[in-house]
């Protein structure tokens, strides 16, 4: 318990030296970690890394095995599976031309990608403003240090001035420490979403252009 209290006192001292900017950066660090963990959890729920089943279903579809392909994707909620299943249903719908079918599937795919990209704007904002907050804290700290030097006049202590400068630089280091993980996570999540988009576009094209020329009435397709 005593060790925890000592650690907490050190943290408080660190935050006090950095001023208001370091408190804002600390809040951003907590928010960044929460966003990263939440985004990983959301992508897992969306099946952003699950594409093998969809690929098998598309291959069955191309081979003319329509019912097995649809059965394989039934009740699956992953991004790719949802789009591929919808593409098959639209392709079999006699009321859709190929152009209309592509527009409808594109709409569905965009909605899925919106879910995959949720939270990325927040990470992008954090990776942008965290270094700026750090720089702002450093500038304010430098201003305070030189004001102290001016007030001291000829009696200025170089050690005290150096201490004020390194304390001011703490905010720059803290801002970069928050911005770097946020930027790395943003790039990773964007690559995952881009890969899912590419896979969905590939599946849509293969279903709409290479599938058997089979059309059934709407009621029969729904069954």
N, C-alpha and C positions, 0 to 999 in steps of 0.2 A: 504493500500500500504506500509506504514511504517512497519507494522508487517511482511509482506512478505519479505521485504528487510532485516529485522532483522533475520528472519528465514534463509534466504539465506546466510547471513553472518555467522551464526552459522554452517551451513553445510560446507561452505568453510573453516572455522576454523577447523572443524573436519577432513576434507580431508587433510588439510595442516599438521595436527599433525601426520596423519598416513603415510605420505610420498607417494612415487610412488605406493607402493603395494595397498594402500587403494583406489587409483584411478582405478587400474585394477579390484579390487574387486567390486567397485561401478558399473563399466561397466558390469561385470558379473551379478550383481543383476538385472540390467535393462534387459539384455539379457535373464536371467532366467524367469522373469515375462512375457516377450514377448513370449518366447517359451511355457510356460504353457498355456497362453491364446490362442495362435495359435493352440496348440495341442488339447485343449478342443473343439475349433471350428471345427477343422478337424475331430475329432471323432464324433461330432454331425452330420456333413455332411455325414460321412461314415455310419451313423446309427449303431454305435458300441453298443448302448444300446437298439436297436430295434430288438427283436428276436421272438416276439409273432406271427407275421404274418408268418414267415418262419416255425415255429413249427406247426401252423395250416395247412399249405400247405403240409408239410411232412406227417402229419397224414392223410390228404385226399389222398395223393399218396399211402400210405400203405393200405388204404381202397379200392384201385382200382379206385378212382375218379381222373383220370389223367388230364383231361381237366380243371376241377375246380381248381386242385392244381396248374397247370401252369398259369391259369388266375389270381389266387390270387397273384402270384409273378411277374406278367407282369408289366414292367416299374418301378419296385422297384430297387433302387440303393444301398440299404444297403448291408453291407458285407455278412451277412448270406443269404440274399435273392438272391444276385448275384450268390453265389456259389451253392445254392440249385437249382436255375433255370437252371444253366449250367449243373448240375448233371442230372437233368431230361431230358434235351435235349440230352445229350450224351447217357444216358441210352436208349433212344428211337431210337438212331441212329444205324441202322443195321450194319454199318461198324466198330463198336467198339466191341471188346470182353470185358468181365468184367475187365480183367487186364488192357487193354488199356484205358478203360473208367476211371478206378481209377487213372491211371497215368495222364490223361488229366485233371481230376477234381482236382487232387493234385496240378498240375501246376497253375490252375486258383486260387485255394485257397491260394497258396504261394504268388501270385501277390497281392491278396487282403490284406494279412497280412503284406506285405512290406509297403503298404500305411498306415496300422494301426500303424506300428512301426516307421514311419518316425519321426525324431526329438529326439528319445530316446537316441541315441548315444551322441548327444550334451548335453542333461541333465546329462547323466552319466559322461561325461567329466567335466562338471561344478562342479558336486558334488565331483569330485576327486581333481581337481586343486584349487578350492576355499580355502579349508583349508591349502593347501600347500602354496598358495600365502600369506595367513594370517600368517603362521609360518615363511615364508621368511621375511615378513615385521617386525615381532617381533624380529627375530634374528638380522636383520640390525639395528633396533632401539636399541636393547640391546648393540650392538657393539658401536653405537654412544654414548650411555649413559656412558658406561665404559671408552670410550676414553675421554669424558668430565671429568670423575672422575679422570683419570690419569693426565690430564693436570692441574686440580685444585690442585692436590697434597694434602698437609695437610690442605688446605683451602677449601676442598670439603664441599659442603652443602648437607646434607642428604635429605633435602626437594627437592632440585633440581634433585638429583639422582632418588628419588621416582617418581617425575613428569615425568622424561624421561622414566622410566620403564613402568608406566601405559599408557603413550602415545604409547609405542611400542606394548603393549598388545592389543591395539585397533584393530590392523589388524587381530589378531587371532580371536577375538570376531566377527569381521565383516565377516571373511572367513567362520566361522561356521554358522553365520546367513544366509549366502547365500547357503551353502552346504546342510543344513538341509531341507529347503523347496524343493530344487532341488531333493534331494534323496527321499523325501516323494512323490513328484509328479511322479518321475520316477517309483517308486514301484507301484503306483496307475495305471499309464498308462500301465505298463507291465501286471498288473492283468486284466485290461480291454481287452488287446490284447490276453492274454492267455485264457480268458473266451470265446472270440469270436472264437479262434482257436478250442477250445474244442467243441463248438456248431457246428462249420462247419464240423469237423470230424465226429461228431455224425450224422448230417444230411446226409453227403455223404454216410456213412455206411448204414444207413437205406434206402436210395434211391437205392443204388446199390445192396444190398443184400436182402432186404425185399419187393422190388417193384414187381408188377405183371410182369410176363414173357411176355412182349409185345415189339415187335420190329416193326418199320415201316421204309420204305425207307427214304433215306436222304431228298429228295425233299418234301415228305409228312410231315416229321418231321419239316422241315423248315417252312412249311405253318402253 
